Each structure stands twice: as structure tokens, then as C-alpha cells.
Amino acid sequence: MGFIVRVLVNAATIALAAAFVPGLRLDGVVPALLAGLVLGLINALVRPVLLVLTLPLTLITLGLFLLVLNGICLALTAWLVPGFDIDGFLPAMLGALVISVVSWILTAFVSDRGRVERYR
């Protein structure tokens, strides 16, 4: 259940980023859901490898290179998903920033089991 909720959160944040960031285009609900699934898989499988490979550069830039890495993961998602297009690297980085912030806020309220939790 938690995996499905995370895919839905990813899809919603991708749709929100496509609505607000110029250069990101999304052709409907199905590409959004597919992009949410693919982005989740990329973040789970590819991103850790990229993090290890780029660790010296991330340390030198005091972590700012992680924004570039998130943009690369989003661009890879757009390359794999038909109906989700990115016009360049700057829209990919801005879209990744929007997706990261909104996803972080939304997943703060969802447990690993997919239940909505309130913090007191």
C-alpha cells in the first residue's frame, strides 16, 4: 500500500511541476502515473549508484551537486516515459527542485504503510 501511495505522490508532484515550470510538458494522467513509477524506480535503483560515483563532487560543492543529480534523474525519467517531455537542463533542475520540495512535504504525512499520520 505504501508503494502505491508513493507512486501517486510522485505522479502528483510531477503534474504540479509540469503545471508551474516552463519547459516541462505532461500529456495526461497516464504519463503522470508512469512517470511517478519510473521516477520512484530511478530514485531507488539508479540514484544511489550516482550518489556514490559523484560523492567527491558533491562534497566539493557542499551538496549543491545533488540538485544537478536530481535534474539528471528527472531527465532520465522524461527520456523513458512517452508523454513527459523536458526542453532542457534548466527546466529539469527547476522541476526536480519543485518535485523534491513538494514530495518531501507530502511524504512527511504518509507512513511507510501508506497511512496518513498526524504529528502532534
C-alpha positions, -999 to 999 in steps of 0.1 A, spaced: 0 0 0 28 24 8 44 19 -26 12 28 -44 8 59 -22 44 70 -30 38 65 -67 7 86 -65 26 113 -46 53 112 -73 27 115 -100 10 144 -83 43 163 -78 53 157 -114 20 170 -126 23 201 -103 59 207 -116 47 204 -152 20 230 -144 43 256 -129 77 251 -145 80 263 -181 97 236 -203 81 206 -186 52 191 -206 29 163 -194 3 148 -218 -22 135 -192 -28 113 -162 -14 81 -176 20 96 -184 20 112 -150 14 79 -133 40 62 -154 65 90 -147 58 87 -110 65 49 -111 96 54 -133 110 82 -111 104 61 -80 124 32 -95 152 55 -107 154 71 -73 155 36 -57 179 19 -81 200 44 -102 203 74 -78 223 56 -51 249 45 -76 251 80 -90 254 94 -54 284 71 -47 301 79 -81 297 117 -76 305 118 -39 337 139 -43 320 164 -65 291 166 -40 315 172 -12 334 199 -31 301 218 -39 288 213 -3 259 193 -15 247 216 -43 256 190 -69 226 169 -56 203 194 -74 221 186 -106 218 149 -98 181 152 -92 177 170 -125 196 142 -142 172 116 -127 142 137 -138 156 140 -173 162 102 -174 126 98 -164 114 121 -192 136 102 -217 120 69 -207 83 80 -204 64 89 -235 41 119 -230 65 135 -205 90 160 -221 116 184 -208 130 211 -230 164 214 -214 186 211 -184 174 242 -165 138 231 -166 149 197 -155 167 212 -125 138 235 -116 113 207 -120 134 184 -98 136 211 -72 98 216 -72 93 178 -71 117 173 -43 102 200 -21 65 191 -27 72 154 -24 91 159 9 62 179 23 36 153 12 55 122 23 61 138 57 24 129 64 24 94 49 38 64 68 57 35 52 24 15 53 7 42 33 -14 56 61 -18 93 67 -4 103 100 -7 134 121 22 147 142 13 164 175 
